[in-house]
């Protein structure tokens, strides 16, 4: 059975090399990824009156909009400085598949080719931004954790899926004792991701001795939760 992925399960992050973490992008609300390939016409006298072509130059862009909020995350003031200084940044467009398949990460370097700030009268101020991809992008699987926790390479990652009972708050995984919970999300019914294990604000704690994850908001019947354990 196919499961739809809601927009809250698709997030844009900026990689901060100084802190070695992934930071949610500037209070963003909506985000569009666009990939285009130009067409090169190869029609010849042997084409039997049909046009022939092959793929040529490719490009990718990301368009988004968000709230004009100053906080300790990637805010609009940082965007204005990036444009002014013509800097490039490394972004990760993360898709939480909502299943045991875990995460899909689209990543690459970009520069900002436009920023628009809107301040409607008696309404919330917003911004829109356009990011232009530089060279080829990359696609990987469960290799990063949104929220600032990096999954260290070289160690196997277990992807656990659990369909909760009504009111369930604890999830125990036999055979995972002594390992770390590095990421968790709440499928398609609650804003994902939950975040880094152990952070109260993330909504989850992890007991590595018993391999038990505890969520603060009780689950609903049949709610799907994803856990990455390393």
Beta strands, then each sheet from edge to edge (+ up, - down):
strand 1: 10-16
strand 2: 21-24
strand 3: 28-41
strand 4: 53-67
strand 5: 88-96
strand 6: 103-118
strand 7: 126-140
strand 8: 158-163
strand 9: 170-172
strand 10: 181-185
strand 11: 204-207
strand 12: 212-215
strand 13: 224-229
sheet 1: 2+ 1- 5+ 6- 7+ 4- 3+
sheet 2: 8+ 13- 10+
sheet 3: 9+ 12- 11+
end
